[in-house]
Structure formats: structure tokens, C-alpha cells
Amino acid sequence: MRLVNLLQVSVALFSVASAESIIPKTFENVQLTQSIDLTGSYLKRSLDITARNIADEPQQVYIVAVDSKAFPNLSILEGQDKSTGRSVLARRIEDAHDDGVEYYQLSLREPVQPGEELNLLVAEAYSGLLSPLPEVGGQDDEQYLVYSGSKYALSPYDTLVSSLKIKIYGTYAEELTIGDDEPEQATVEGSGHILSFGEYKELAPLSSKPFKLRYSNPRPLVRADKLERDIWVSHWGASVSIEETYWLTNIGTRLKDSFSRLDYNKGQSQYNLNVASIRQLRFPLGPNARDAYYTDLVGNVSTSHFRSNGQESILEIAPRYPVFGGWHYNFTVGWSHDLSDFVKDVGNENYLLKIPIIQGPQDISYGEVDVRVILPEGASDIQVVSLFGASTDISNTYSFLDTKGRPTVEFKYNNLIDGHRSGEFFVQYTYTTGDSLRKPLAIALTFASFFTLFLVFDKIDVSIFRKK
């Protein structure tokens, strides 16, 4: 059974106690199916909602609840109208709070009449909510993770029928006992990879049923604590050069003993910590990338392979040592594109840069992402638009033979995931013909000045004794 997933993102949720919601009861959930995907390095959750308007007036807003404990880890929350397949705008309600609950407003494209139903799909993603249990192990031990959440999907509305489906990578899963509650027997589907709980009926607003699930996951939990991404735009060279520096961590089960290369080579056919290490990273760079390179703190000590064609460009790197849980890995990758791949001439010497926020590996979460766009020297009238919230700043960067520096637009993001590769930012700027001639003229004047000085000094007699 395949779980519905928007932009390859969804996620799990912490539980809260049942309470009365401040949100008006304009809807009731006729059917609410919560699907949780635990197969990757971060949590994915989707809500399949059938809701009925029980108010006396048409409604054009549906409210989604988010546990405030999980809210700081929220990376994405998106909505889609299932009847049309079109996205709906999701916006946090800053001034509406219940105890332990944050709210998001989904703005429907068409009002829902009294008594009518709507079908929505909500996708969320959270990073940093999975943890290994136990935290340490040997190379031959299997990796187990623990997830804490609620079997009831948190909602500010009454829910007639609710159910839960959990997808895991392996086939082992065990519900841990919380207090006096006995674990519930799940229905197993999909060759043991999908667990089904419920149906749960007649749930009050903000109802919850806490549970913990321990499950096997042989995949590495890859997290970039920090990513610095520099994008150099050159009209003179007709290129866009990108360089990324990663501070990477495997946040999975830590090794209790020292690493053994012999045990590693023998143990790769089983689901153990050898398999749960970071053995390779694959970077999809988009079509037409060229001149890819890789270095780390002591040079190129890892195996790398780059291939490119008109359809895709892939850079693969394999660290010298597999990166086990708790280990860190710092490195830099870079590549170039033609200017026309990302920059469009919009007329009147104005240009528009459109480029993805990130282009890193799949199944990875990011703590801090700093993006710098270094525009050509002389660029002016800079305007910036980012589809995801980010703090921005404009400064100057000096490079070879620059006279007044290159305008640099800085974006700072937090708590991103690989799904943000579909997000883009836009930078519009003015760059005149005179600006484009600045660098070659500076080079020409530099060399002319050098040769002029050389000729002048060549004519000066600096000898101690006068020539006869």
C-alpha cells in the first residue's frame, strides 16, 4: 500500500491532552486518516480529510492543529484540495493559541456551502524528532529508532471516524507501554511494512492517545548541521558557479567500540550499523552541470564520480571511512552552469535569477542554511523574492580586480529538508553594458599602468657611477 505524499514530505506529531479549542466549530471531520512515514531520516505525516460544513454560512477557511512541542521542528506544512488537485494556501495563525497547540489556516479557493463536504490532503514534515534506542551499539547490532506521537490526529474539530497508518522500512515494530495502557494490536499490511490502528470514533476536539513505537531502520539518519551555499553570477564568463560546504552528522546509533574495517567488510549483507552508516552521498545537480569538484578538510581523500548529460547531472562521493552514528563529516562540493540556465534577460538591461534554495542529497535534513548570491560588480536595483520564509541581507564581496565590490544577497534559512529543493528564490537586478565593461577595462588599465611604470623606471638611471 502506498502512502500519499505531497512533494515527498509529510510527518509525525506529538500528543497533547484533550481540551476545548478556541477555534469555532464550523466543520466536523467525517473521516480523518493520519498516515505517518518512518522510512527516512526525518518524520513525514499526511492527513487525508473529509470534512463537512456544519455552520449556517459558507466557509472558506479550514484550520489545522500542530502540537506546540513539535512546532519548532516543523519544516513544511502544505495543503491540497483533493477534488481539484490544486494547492491551497497554508498560513500560521499568529494570534490563535490553545494550550500546547499552534494553528494553521488553509484558505480554500471556493467557499464550502452549509452541509457540503470538502476533501483535503495536508502534508507536513518535521526534522529532529527521531532518536535511536538504544543510543549506542556494536557494528553488528541492528539500529532501532523510537517515535512518540498520538494515534489520534490532532484537530480543533469534532471527528466522527479517525484511523492511523504507519509505514516503516523494515518489518520489526514494537509499541512501548506508556503508563497503565496496554499496547494496541496493529493490523499488518504491505508485507509487514505498514501498521494500521483504529478506527477511532466520536473524538472531541484536540483529543489525543499517546503512544511510542520502537522500530528497526537500517538507513543512516543524515543531518547537515550547517550548509553554506555560494552562488557566483558572472556575465563576463557567462556562467553561474555554485559551491557548497557541508557540516554533516549521522544522528543515528553511536558505535560503542572503535571502528573495525574487517567487521565492516563482513557485515554489509545484514541490517546492522555497518549498513546504517553514511557510505555514499548522491547529489542531483540538475541538467547541464559541468566542472564538478569535491574536497574536504585535508584534500580529496574520498572517491567521487561525476556524470552529466542533457537530462541530469549526478555527483557521487564516497567517504574514505563510513560515517557512523555520532560521527561528523565536513566537505565542499562545487560545479558550474551556463548563465542561461538560471538567469533570464527581462529587458531594459534587467535580469532575473531563479535558482533552487538547495540542491543537496535526498533524505537529509538541514539545521542552518546560509545562501549567498554574489552578483556581478556594478549590479544595482536589486529586488529579492523567496518562496519560503528567510531573513535576507545585502552586503559586498570583493574578488580579483574588483574596485567597488560585488553586491551580495544573503539568505538565512533554518530547519529545511530535501523537499525544499522544489523551492526557489528570485533575484532581479540591473546590469548595464557599462557595468559589463568594468572588469576588462580595469584589467586593461592595470596592465597599461604596469607597463607605463616599467617604461618610466627603465629610463631612470639608478646606477651609483655615471656611465662614460
RABELGI-V304108 format. One record per residue. N is the residue number from 1. PHI is phi in degrees with one decimal (999 if undefined). NEAR is the number of other C-alpha atoms within 10 Angstrom. Layout:
BEGIN
n=(N & N)
phi=(PHI & PHI)
near=(NEAR & NEAR)
END
This chain:
BEGIN
n=(1 & 2 & 3 & 4 & 5 & 6 & 7 & 8 & 9 & 10 & 11 & 12 & 13 & 14 & 15 & 16 & 17 & 18 & 19 & 20 & 21 & 22 & 23 & 24 & 25 & 26 & 27 & 28 & 29 & 30 & 31 & 32 & 33 & 34 & 35 & 36 & 37 & 38 & 39 & 40 & 41 & 42 & 43 & 44 & 45 & 46 & 47 & 48 & 49 & 50 & 51 & 52 & 53 & 54 & 55 & 56 & 57 & 58 & 59 & 60 & 61 & 62 & 63 & 64 & 65 & 66 & 67 & 68 & 69 & 70 & 71 & 72 & 73 & 74 & 75 & 76 & 77 & 78 & 79 & 80 & 81 & 82 & 83 & 84 & 85 & 86 & 87 & 88 & 89 & 90 & 91 & 92 & 93 & 94 & 95 & 96 & 97 & 98 & 99 & 100 & 101 & 102 & 103 & 104 & 105 & 106 & 107 & 108 & 109 & 110 & 111 & 112 & 113 & 114 & 115 & 116 & 117 & 118 & 119 & 120 & 121 & 122 & 123 & 124 & 125 & 126 & 127 & 128 & 129 & 130 & 131 & 132 & 133 & 134 & 135 & 136 & 137 & 138 & 139 & 140 & 141 & 142 & 143 & 144 & 145 & 146 & 147 & 148 & 149 & 150 & 151 & 152 & 153 & 154 & 155 & 156 & 157 & 158 & 159 & 160 & 161 & 162 & 163 & 164 & 165 & 166 & 167 & 168 & 169 & 170 & 171 & 172 & 173 & 174 & 175 & 176 & 177 & 178 & 179 & 180 & 181 & 182 & 183 & 184 & 185 & 186 & 187 & 188 & 189 & 190 & 191 & 192 & 193 & 194 & 195 & 196 & 197 & 198 & 199 & 200 & 201 & 202 & 203 & 204 & 205 & 206 & 207 & 208 & 209 & 210 & 211 & 212 & 213 & 214 & 215 & 216 & 217 & 218 & 219 & 220 & 221 & 222 & 223 & 224 & 225 & 226 & 227 & 228 & 229 & 230 & 231 & 232 & 233 & 234 & 235 & 236 & 237 & 238 & 239 & 240 & 241 & 242 & 243 & 244 & 245 & 246 & 247 & 248 & 249 & 250 & 251 & 252 & 253 & 254 & 255 & 256 & 257 & 258 & 259 & 260 & 261 & 262 & 263 & 264 & 265 & 266 & 267 & 268 & 269 & 270 & 271 & 272 & 273 & 274 & 275 & 276 & 277 & 278 & 279 & 280 & 281 & 282 & 283 & 284 & 285 & 286 & 287 & 288 & 289 & 290 & 291 & 292 & 293 & 294 & 295 & 296 & 297 & 298 & 299 & 300 & 301 & 302 & 303 & 304 & 305 & 306 & 307 & 308 & 309 & 310 & 311 & 312 & 313 & 314 & 315 & 316 & 317 & 318 & 319 & 320 & 321 & 322 & 323 & 324 & 325 & 326 & 327 & 328 & 329 & 330 & 331 & 332 & 333 & 334 & 335 & 336 & 337 & 338 & 339 & 340 & 341 & 342 & 343 & 344 & 345 & 346 & 347 & 348 & 349 & 350 & 351 & 352 & 353 & 354 & 355 & 356 & 357 & 358 & 359 & 360 & 361 & 362 & 363 & 364 & 365 & 366 & 367 & 368 & 369 & 370 & 371 & 372 & 373 & 374 & 375 & 376 & 377 & 378 & 379 & 380 & 381 & 382 & 383 & 384 & 385 & 386 & 387 & 388 & 389 & 390 & 391 & 392 & 393 & 394 & 395 & 396 & 397 & 398 & 399 & 400 & 401 & 402 & 403 & 404 & 405 & 406 & 407 & 408 & 409 & 410 & 411 & 412 & 413 & 414 & 415 & 416 & 417 & 418 & 419 & 420 & 421 & 422 & 423 & 424 & 425 & 426 & 427 & 428 & 429 & 430 & 431 & 432 & 433 & 434 & 435 & 436 & 437 & 438 & 439 & 440 & 441 & 442 & 443 & 444 & 445 & 446 & 447 & 448 & 449 & 450 & 451 & 452 & 453 & 454 & 455 & 456 & 457 & 458 & 459 & 460 & 461 & 462 & 463 & 464 & 465 & 466 & 467 & 468)
phi=(999 & -100.9 & -81.7 & -67.9 & -145.7 & -92.9 & 51.7 & 60.2 & -135.6 & -169.1 & -175.3 & -94.4 & -142.7 & -77.8 & -97.8 & -135.0 & -73.3 & -66.0 & -153.7 & -80.1 & -90.5 & -81.7 & -76.0 & -59.2 & -84.8 & -88.4 & -128.1 & -129.3 & -81.6 & -71.9 & -143.7 & -134.2 & -108.6 & -101.0 & -117.8 & -118.4 & -107.2 & -111.5 & -86.9 & -113.7 & -88.4 & -140.3 & -86.4 & -124.4 & -144.7 & -130.7 & -118.0 & -100.1 & -116.0 & -116.3 & -126.3 & -115.8 & -74.7 & -106.4 & -86.1 & -89.6 & -127.4 & -59.8 & -123.2 & -125.8 & -136.8 & -119.5 & -104.8 & -112.0 & -98.3 & -130.5 & -62.0 & -66.4 & -69.6 & -90.5 & -57.1 & -61.2 & -96.1 & -68.9 & -99.5 & -145.0 & -139.1 & -134.2 & -128.3 & -144.0 & -81.6 & -66.6 & -71.3 & -114.0 & 76.7 & -94.5 & -72.7 & -121.4 & -70.5 & -111.3 & -141.5 & -69.0 & -91.2 & -66.3 & -103.1 & -118.4 & -139.4 & -106.4 & -62.0 & 77.0 & -135.1 & -110.2 & -126.1 & -119.7 & -103.9 & -98.8 & -89.2 & -74.8 & -71.3 & -128.1 & -66.8 & -96.8 & -73.8 & -54.3 & 85.3 & -84.4 & -111.8 & -128.2 & -121.8 & -122.6 & -124.2 & -112.7 & -117.6 & -131.4 & -143.9 & -129.7 & -109.2 & 77.2 & -106.9 & -99.8 & -140.5 & -75.5 & -146.7 & -73.3 & -78.6 & -128.0 & -168.1 & -86.1 & -61.2 & -89.1 & -80.8 & -82.9 & -91.7 & -121.1 & -117.3 & -126.2 & -125.1 & -114.5 & -163.5 & -127.2 & -72.6 & -94.0 & -73.2 & -64.0 & -150.7 & -79.9 & -111.3 & -63.0 & -123.7 & -76.9 & -138.6 & -133.6 & -148.2 & -135.1 & -126.4 & -123.4 & -106.3 & -122.2 & -78.6 & -91.6 & -119.0 & -97.8 & -151.9 & -138.3 & -81.3 & -87.5 & -74.8 & -117.4 & 63.0 & -95.0 & -73.7 & -82.2 & -58.3 & -89.9 & -76.2 & -89.2 & -86.8 & -97.8 & -130.3 & 55.7 & 57.4 & 87.9 & -94.6 & -127.4 & -109.0 & -116.4 & -124.5 & 94.2 & -91.8 & -114.3 & -120.8 & 52.7 & -96.6 & -77.0 & -55.7 & 61.8 & -69.5 & -146.0 & -138.7 & -63.6 & -157.0 & -126.3 & -125.7 & -103.5 & -147.0 & -86.5 & -149.2 & -85.0 & -100.6 & -68.8 & -97.7 & -90.1 & -136.0 & -92.6 & -60.3 & -151.2 & -131.8 & -108.2 & -123.0 & -107.0 & -121.5 & -99.4 & -103.5 & -125.7 & -77.8 & -64.4 & -91.7 & 51.7 & -146.7 & -121.3 & -107.0 & -120.4 & -132.7 & -124.6 & -115.6 & -110.4 & -112.8 & -103.0 & -138.5 & -92.3 & -92.6 & -83.4 & -62.8 & -82.4 & -74.4 & -88.0 & -121.6 & -71.9 & -73.1 & -118.0 & -65.3 & -64.4 & -63.6 & -65.0 & -66.6 & -81.7 & -104.5 & -84.4 & -94.6 & -123.7 & -81.2 & -139.3 & -68.5 & -61.4 & -73.8 & -81.5 & -87.3 & -82.8 & -101.6 & -156.2 & -125.2 & -119.5 & -107.8 & -81.1 & -98.3 & 85.8 & -68.1 & 70.4 & -69.5 & -150.2 & 54.1 & -73.7 & -146.4 & -145.6 & -144.4 & -129.0 & -64.1 & -118.6 & 104.6 & -89.2 & -104.1 & -121.7 & -81.3 & -135.5 & -144.2 & -127.0 & -139.0 & -146.3 & -148.7 & -69.5 & -97.0 & -157.4 & -133.5 & -126.6 & -114.3 & -115.5 & -127.8 & -125.6 & -60.0 & -59.8 & -115.8 & -62.3 & -93.0 & -83.9 & -56.0 & 85.6 & -86.1 & -115.2 & -148.4 & -111.1 & -161.2 & -131.2 & -125.0 & -154.4 & -165.3 & -132.9 & -134.9 & -65.4 & -57.4 & -68.4 & -68.3 & -128.9 & -115.6 & -119.1 & -79.8 & -101.2 & 96.4 & 57.1 & 60.6 & -106.3 & -132.1 & -124.1 & -96.4 & -127.7 & -150.6 & -62.9 & -64.6 & -135.9 & -140.0 & -82.6 & -66.3 & -82.5 & 54.3 & -142.7 & -113.9 & -125.0 & -81.8 & -126.4 & -126.5 & -111.6 & -113.3 & -119.3 & -107.5 & -96.8 & -84.5 & -63.5 & -60.5 & 101.7 & -62.9 & -142.8 & 50.1 & -82.9 & -126.1 & -128.2 & -137.2 & -121.9 & -74.7 & -118.7 & -60.2 & -157.1 & -85.2 & -126.2 & -152.4 & -122.1 & -137.1 & -122.0 & -125.3 & -104.4 & -128.3 & -60.9 & 59.7 & -77.8 & -102.4 & -123.5 & 87.1 & -100.8 & -58.3 & -126.3 & -97.3 & -111.7 & -112.4 & -124.4 & -118.5 & -135.5 & 58.5 & -98.3 & -133.6 & -63.3 & -63.3 & -74.2 & -61.7 & -78.2 & -85.3 & -132.4 & -125.9 & -125.2 & -130.2 & -106.0 & -151.6 & -103.9 & -143.5 & -85.6 & -62.0 & -61.9 & -63.5 & -68.4 & -88.7 & -59.5 & -68.2 & -61.9 & -66.7 & -63.3 & -64.8 & -61.9 & -65.6 & -62.2 & -67.7 & -62.4 & -64.3 & -62.1 & -69.6 & -63.1 & -62.9 & -61.9 & -65.5 & -64.0 & -66.9 & -67.2 & -85.7 & -86.6 & -88.2 & -109.5 & -72.7 & -74.9 & -103.5 & -66.9 & -71.9 & -92.7)
near=(9 & 7 & 15 & 19 & 20 & 20 & 15 & 14 & 26 & 28 & 26 & 29 & 28 & 22 & 26 & 22 & 13 & 15 & 15 & 14 & 18 & 12 & 16 & 10 & 14 & 21 & 26 & 21 & 22 & 18 & 19 & 24 & 20 & 25 & 27 & 26 & 24 & 24 & 19 & 19 & 25 & 25 & 24 & 27 & 26 & 28 & 23 & 19 & 21 & 20 & 24 & 20 & 23 & 17 & 15 & 10 & 13 & 16 & 19 & 15 & 19 & 20 & 21 & 21 & 21 & 25 & 22 & 20 & 15 & 20 & 16 & 12 & 18 & 23 & 21 & 22 & 23 & 21 & 23 & 21 & 17 & 16 & 10 & 9 & 10 & 11 & 19 & 18 & 16 & 21 & 15 & 16 & 12 & 9 & 7 & 12 & 15 & 17 & 14 & 15 & 21 & 20 & 23 & 20 & 18 & 22 & 18 & 20 & 13 & 10 & 15 & 19 & 17 & 16 & 14 & 14 & 18 & 20 & 15 & 24 & 22 & 26 & 24 & 26 & 25 & 27 & 25 & 19 & 18 & 20 & 19 & 22 & 17 & 14 & 17 & 17 & 19 & 17 & 25 & 17 & 16 & 19 & 29 & 21 & 20 & 21 & 22 & 19 & 19 & 20 & 24 & 27 & 29 & 26 & 25 & 29 & 25 & 20 & 26 & 17 & 17 & 23 & 18 & 21 & 22 & 24 & 22 & 19 & 18 & 18 & 16 & 13 & 21 & 14 & 18 & 17 & 14 & 11 & 6 & 6 & 11 & 10 & 14 & 12 & 12 & 17 & 12 & 15 & 14 & 11 & 9 & 15 & 17 & 24 & 20 & 17 & 18 & 17 & 14 & 15 & 14 & 12 & 19 & 18 & 21 & 24 & 23 & 21 & 16 & 17 & 20 & 17 & 16 & 18 & 21 & 23 & 29 & 22 & 22 & 26 & 27 & 25 & 24 & 25 & 17 & 19 & 22 & 16 & 24 & 19 & 21 & 19 & 24 & 17 & 18 & 13 & 9 & 13 & 18 & 23 & 21 & 19 & 18 & 20 & 20 & 21 & 18 & 21 & 22 & 22 & 23 & 31 & 28 & 21 & 19 & 11 & 10 & 8 & 15 & 10 & 12 & 8 & 12 & 17 & 10 & 11 & 17 & 14 & 10 & 13 & 18 & 23 & 29 & 32 & 23 & 24 & 25 & 23 & 16 & 16 & 16 & 16 & 16 & 17 & 22 & 16 & 15 & 15 & 26 & 18 & 11 & 22 & 16 & 23 & 16 & 16 & 10 & 7 & 10 & 15 & 14 & 15 & 12 & 18 & 13 & 17 & 12 & 18 & 12 & 9 & 8 & 13 & 18 & 18 & 22 & 16 & 18 & 17 & 18 & 12 & 14 & 19 & 22 & 25 & 25 & 15 & 16 & 15 & 17 & 15 & 18 & 19 & 19 & 21 & 18 & 19 & 21 & 18 & 18 & 13 & 16 & 16 & 21 & 14 & 13 & 12 & 9 & 9 & 11 & 17 & 18 & 19 & 21 & 17 & 18 & 14 & 23 & 21 & 18 & 22 & 19 & 17 & 18 & 20 & 27 & 23 & 18 & 17 & 22 & 20 & 21 & 23 & 22 & 25 & 26 & 23 & 25 & 21 & 21 & 17 & 9 & 18 & 12 & 16 & 14 & 17 & 10 & 14 & 11 & 15 & 12 & 16 & 12 & 15 & 12 & 14 & 18 & 14 & 11 & 8 & 12 & 16 & 13 & 12 & 19 & 22 & 20 & 24 & 21 & 18 & 21 & 15 & 18 & 17 & 19 & 25 & 26 & 18 & 21 & 20 & 17 & 12 & 13 & 16 & 15 & 17 & 18 & 21 & 20 & 19 & 21 & 14 & 8 & 10 & 15 & 17 & 12 & 16 & 19 & 12 & 12 & 14 & 14 & 12 & 12 & 13 & 12 & 12 & 12 & 12 & 12 & 12 & 11 & 11 & 11 & 10 & 11 & 10 & 8 & 8 & 10 & 9 & 7 & 6 & 7 & 7 & 6 & 3)
END
